[in-house]
Amino acid sequence: MSDYRPIIGITMGDPVGIGPEIILLSLCNPSIYEVCRPLVIGDFRTLGAAKKCTLSRLQLESVKDPDAGTYKCGLVDILNLSELDPDKTSWGNPTIQTGRAMVRYITTAVNLATRGRIAAITTCPINKTAMQIAGFRYNGHTELLAERTKTDDFAMMLAGNRLRVVLVTIHVPLKDVPTILSKQKILHTIRLASQALYERFGIKTPRIAVAGLNPHAGEGGMFGDEEKNIIAPAIHDARSEGFDAAGPFPPDTIFYHAFKGRYDVVISMYHDQGLIPFKLIHFRDGVNTTLGLPIIRTSVDHGTAYDIAGSGIADPGSLIAAINMAAKQAA
């Protein structure tokens, strides 16, 4: 009989971060196997070390390709892509070797997804400095995924059951945000958000709120003119295309109204504007998903947590939510 459950490729992330631990802590949950077939893309020996620090009783099994997995709770199917020596690596201390392995897990997952070998990708956290130590000049997962899939228009969404946020600019210095913002970039983000909410979240007519850049959304130009010259014209064009977009709203109030259910998503102008309120609400169960890609990608919304890596106390809540979201979207 054919298995209806989609195969979700779970990249291990930074080998010396909490990724290996939260994978094992997540995959002891039988409900995950009810909705998908989780394939871990990473390092067998590192997961063995994580098994010890988490006191996990899961069995680890190396497989050569996605179709060879058993996909039953109690046994973790691993596509082993590196041979990291646990005696030469230590939790919280990235090296050139761990950085290269970290990137290889991602690029392999992208190749499998674009070829239809897996239905979606769920990524564990990476460290941007570790990526650059290994010789890769990306600001994070999103930029790497966009390049590998030849995607020009993409955006980062943070999603939870009470709040969704999409960012117009992502990993850029705050001082550069006003110069990077443009009417076209905001309009593209509104389009991507609406399409994703319709196609992947099943919302027929998404209600989109757009935050301003400046305090009080510029207060009529008193605190800045980006709202008048860039943001409002983008909203006008979006509405003329049929999108239910409104704003620009003062950033200090719009997230409250979205949280209360008035809007399905908030378009945020920069990273911390969106992530601070989102993580206040969804610190343990928030999911990061990339919009605009030809593949489905979800991720945890936290970092590598080097300070607790190897202690076995990491919270797997965000990864569990990310796997479930990937499975739902793939199905």
N, C-alpha and C positions, 0 to 999 in steps of 0.2 A: 504494500500500500504506500502511496506517496504521502510524504509528511507535509502538512499544510503550514507548519510553523516556519516563519522566515529565519534564515541564518543571519545572525547579527555578529559582525566582527568587532570584538572588543580589543582595542589596542592597549597595551600594558602601560603606555606612558613612560615617564622617567623611571628607569629600573631602580634608582636609589631613592625614589619618592614613595608616597603611600599607594601608588597605583596597584602594585602587586597584592598588597594587603586588602584593599577594598574590593578587588576582583574576587578573591576567595571568600571574603565576608558577604559579598552579594550572591555568589553562586551556590551558597548553601541554602538559598531560599527557593523552595520548590515551585513557587508561583511564577518565577522567571521562566522555568522550563515549560510551563503551561502555555506561554504566549510566543516563545521563540526558541531557536537553537543557538545558544551562545558559543561562539568560537573565540578563544583567547589568542591574540596575535602578539607574541612576545618571547620571553626567555624561560625555558623549562627550569633551569637550575635556580634562577632568581625566584620563581614562584615556589620552588621547593623551600628556599630560605624563608619566604613569606609564610609558608605553611607552618613552619616551626614557631615563628613569632606570634602567629594568630591562634596557635594550638588547633589548627584546622584538621578535621578528619577526612577531608575530601581526598579522593584519589586523583592523581595527575596522569594524563595520557597524552603522548605526543602523536599528532596526526600529520599526514603529508599534504592533505588538501581538504577543503571544506566538506566535501561529500563523504569523507572517511570518518567523520565524528560519530560518536555514540549518542551524545546529547541527552543524557539522563542525569537527573539530579544525584549528586554523590560522586560523579566523575567529571573532571574538568578537561575538556578537549583543547589542546594547545597546538597552534601552528608555531613551531619553534624556529625562530629566525636568527638567534644569536647564541653564542657560547660564552657567556660572561662567567668568570670565575668568582664565586662568592668570597673566596679567600683574598681576592685582590680588589674587591669593591667593598664599600661600606655605606650603610644607610646615610643619606643626607649629604654625600660627597660625590658629586658628578665628575666624570672623567671624559676624555675624548671618546673612549670606547663606549661608555654608556650613552653619550650624546648621539653618536652615530647609530647605535642600536635603536634608540628612541625614535629617530627619524625614519629608520628602515621599517619599523612597525607601521608607521602612518602611511608611507608610500606604498607598501605592499597591500594594505587594506584598501587604499584608493584604487589600485590596479584590480583587485578582486571585485570591488563594487562596480567599477566601470565596465567590467566584463560580465557582470551579472552572476558571478560566483557566490557573492553574498548579497543580501538584500539591503543592508544598511551598515553604517559604522557608528560605534560608540567609543569615544576616546577618553582615556584616563589622562590625568594632568601631566603636562610637560613643563620644563623650566626653560625660559627663553635664553637665559645666560648659558645654560648647558648646551642648548642648540647652537649658540654662536661659538662656544668653545670647540665644538666639533666641526666648525667650519661652515655652518649654514646661516645665512643672513635673512632670517625671517623674524617677524615680530611676534609670531605665534602660530597656532594651528590654522586659524582662518586663512591667513595669507598663503601658507603652504598648500592647503587644500585648494584654494582658488587657482594657484599656479598649476598644480598637477592636473586639474580638471579643465584648464584653459577657460576659466570663468572671469569675466570682467566686472559684472554687476553682482555683488554679493553683500550680505549684511549679517550681523550677529544678532540673534534673538535670545533673550533670557526668558524662560517660560516656567511658570508654576500654575497651580490651580486657582490662584487669586490675582496674579499680576503677570503681564507679559510686557517686555520692553524690547525695542529694536533700536540699534545704535546707527546713527548716520556716520560718525567717525569712530574708529576703534582704538587702536594702540598708537596714539600720537600725543606729543606734548600738549598740555593745555594751552600754552601760548600760541600754538599753531592752528588751533581749532577754527578761529574766525577766518583765517586765510584759506582754509581748506573747504569750508562750507560753501555750497553753491545751491542755487535754485534747482538745478538739474540733479544734483546728488541727493537732495532731500526728496525730490519727486521720485527718483529711482527707488529710494528706501521705502516710501509709501507704497509704491507698486509691488515691491517684493514682499512687504509685510501683508498686504491684502491678499496676494496670490497664495502665500503660505498658509494664512489663516483659513482660506477657502479650501485649498487642496489637501492640506495636511492636518488641519484641526477641525474641518467640517463646519466652519462658520460661513453661512451663505452670504451675508452682507456684513463684513467686519466694520465695527465702529472704531475709527482711528483717531486718536488724540495726538496732536503734535505739540511738544514742549517748546518754549522759547529758549533762547540762549542766555539772555541777560536776566538780572533780577526783575521780577514783576513783568517779565516779557518785554522789557525795554521801557515800560511806563511812557508810551507815546514818544519814544525817542530820547527821553531824558537820560536813560542808562545804556543806550546803545541803539543802533539803527538796523541791526541784522534782521530783526523781526519784520520791519517794514520793507526792507529792500530785498531780502532773500527768502525768509521763511513763509511769510504771508503769500507772496506770489506763487511759491511752490504749492501751497495748500489750494490756492485758487485754481491752478492748473489741474491738480489732482481731482478736485470737485468737478471740473469741466469734463474730465475723463470718466466720471461716474463713480468715483470713490467717495465713501462716506468719511471724509476727513474734516477735522475741525481744529481750530487754534489760530495762532500760537497762544498757548496757555502759560501762565506763570509756573515755572518749574516747582515752586514750593507748595503748590496745591494740586496739580493735575494727577500726581501719582495716588493721592488719597481718593480722588473720584474714580480712577480706574480700579483701584482696589475694591471700592464699593460696588463695582459692576457697571458703571456708566459707559465704560469703553472697553474694547477687547484688547487693545494694545496702546502703548505710548511710544511715539517716535522720539528718541532722545538725541540731542545734538552731540553729546560726547560721552565717553566711557563712564566716568564716575557719576555723572548726572543720572544715568539710568541704573547703574549697578548698586549704588548706595541704597536707594529705597528698595530695590529688588531683593538684595541680600538681607536687608533688615527683616523682610517678610519670609523669604524662601532660602534662608542660609543653609538649611539641612536637606532640602528637597528640590532646589532649583536646578534647571536643565539649561545648558547652552546648546543652541542648534543653529547651524549655518544656513541662511536662506540664499537662494539663487543657484546653488550647486546642482549639477545633474544627478547627484547621488544624495541619499539621506545620511546626514551626519548629526548626531547628538553627542553631548559631552557633559561631564561634571562641570559645575560652575565654581570650582575651587582650585587651588594650586597644589603643588607637590608636598607641601607641609613637611619640609625637611626636618623640622624640629621634633616631630613625633614619628618620623618614618622608622620602621623596624620595631616599634613598641607594641603593635597589635591593637592600638586603641582608636584607630581612625574610624570615622563614621561613614558607612557605605550608602547612606540615604540618597545622596545626589546621584550616585552611579546606578542604583536600583531604579530611580525615577528616569534616568537617561536611557537605560536599556528598555524599560517599558514604553517610553515615548517612541523610541526607534522601532520597536516591534509593532506598535499601533500604527505608525505612519507607513511602515512597510506593508502591513496587511491591508 
